[in-house]
Amino acid sequence: MKKIGRGIGVSFYGTGYGNGFPDISRAIIRLLPEGRIGIYCGVTEVGQGAKTAMIQIGAEVLDLEVKYIDLIHENTSLMPDSGTAAATRQTYNTGNAIKVACENMKKELFEKAKVELNLNSTSGLILEKGEVILKFFPERRISYKKLSEIYYNDDIIEAKGEFTAQTTEMDIETGQGAPYWPYTFNACAVEVEVNAETGVVNILRSTFAQDAGRAVNPRILEGQMDGGFAMGLGYTLFEDLNLDKGIMKNNRFSKYLIPTAMDMVDINNIIVEDPEPTAPYGAKGIGEPVMIPIAPAILNAIYDAVGIRIKELPVTPEKLIRHLREGEEKIG
């Protein structure tokens, strides 16, 4: 007998290291040959789209197409430390450091343009598509490329930026404090079909809403939401290390099951934008949070379908059948 159930899971997540721990990101911006911009930053790409997002933030500040920006990263001999790709911190922390560095770079470009354009101040200067322009007299302008031909080697134009996240240590006596900032929020709803004879659970459909502050790249965000759902689905229904006295019995992918594309459904993703004032253009990270509400939503849906509250993961067919039989025996 197949039964239908619906469930909801919600979560909130404090981003960054938190609890007063120093959480610092740094970046250096350099004007490269041909007028290209180099962002030197220790941001690490682990599939979350960090490279794309960091370049987009720099491009926005310097009013330049992303194709003219080079991100130099993942080589500690070339760039400053930006902390780890963890704790959902890169978009907020390192994005802020890059934004600060690019704003400082903007000032440097203005100073050099003032000299080359024979101006008496930087007032009225703007950046536009790879040029520094005197807004009220646009005939006075100089390109990034021209500046890179004038200033190079030991006289290269560069600027630095640093951002330290604000957190406070928890009071060990009262348990009070503000250990994290900012927070991100989400909610997931799923509809499942439970086969009460075989114990197989199928996801029929899902709607997933994720707060992102502001979406730097909506397509990447949706990819993260899909990926987080898939990981949460595996965590809930498939992935079982089968530990026996500390020994992992399912130590091969032939035994350790993970979801495939055939197990996924088309998720109705909803990106909620409520810009965070302290974030780069309002953007917050969503890396780890996208996995958190999935398991509660599925477990609540299973409970709604068959009236059994499962508290041990994964919910394998064998385990669900056992719980169903135990429930029937209690009823008598």
JODALIN-V906430 format. One record per backbone hydrogen bond with DSSP energy under -0.5 kcal/mol. CO is the residue of the C=O (numbers start at 1). NH is the residue of the N-H. Records with the same first field share a line. If there is no record, write none. Layout:
CO->NH / NH
//
This chain:
1->196
3->194
5->192
7->190
9->188
11->186
13->15 / 184
15->181
18->21
22->24
23->165
25->163
26->42
27->161
28->40
29->159
30->32 / 38
32->35
33->36
36->32
37->39 / 70
38->30 / 40
39->41 / 72
40->28
44->46
49->53
50->54
51->55
52->56
53->57
54->58
55->59
56->60
57->61
58->62
59->63 / 64
63->129 / 130
65->68
66->69
68->37
70->39 / 72
71->73
72->41
75->78 / 79
80->42
81->26
84->86
86->89
87->16
89->93 / 94
90->94 / 95
92->96
93->97
94->98
95->99
96->100
97->101
98->102
99->103
100->104
101->105
102->106
103->107
104->108
105->109
106->110
107->111
108->112
109->113
110->114
111->115
112->116
113->117
114->119
115->118
122->125
124->135
126->133
128->131
130->144
131->128 / 133
132->142
133->126 / 135
134->137
135->138
137->140
139->141
140->134
142->132
143->147
144->148
145->149
146->150
147->151
150->152
152->155
153->156
156->158
157->31
159->29
161->27
163->25 / 165
165->167
170->172
171->175
176->171
178->168
179->19
182->15
184->13
185->211
186->11
187->209
188->9
189->207
190->7
191->204 / 205
192->5
193->195 / 202
194->3 / 196
195->199
200->195 / 202
202->193 / 204
205->191
206->268
207->189
208->270
209->187
210->272
212->214 / 284
213->274
214->216
217->220 / 221
218->222
219->223
220->224
221->225
222->226
223->227
224->228
225->229
226->230
227->231
228->232
229->233
230->234
231->235
232->236
233->237 / 238
234->238 / 239
236->314 / 315
241->250
242->249
244->247
247->244 / 249
249->251
252->255 / 256
255->257
260->263 / 264
261->264
265->267
266->206
267->269
268->208
270->210 / 272
271->273
272->212 / 213 / 274
275->277
276->279
279->281 / 282
280->283
282->276
286->290
288->291 / 292
289->292 / 293
291->294 / 295
292->296
293->297
294->298
295->299
296->300
297->301
298->302
299->303
300->304
301->305
302->306
303->307
307->309
308->310
314->316
316->320
317->321
318->322
319->323
320->324
321->325
322->326
323->327
324->328
325->329
326->330
327->331
328->332
//
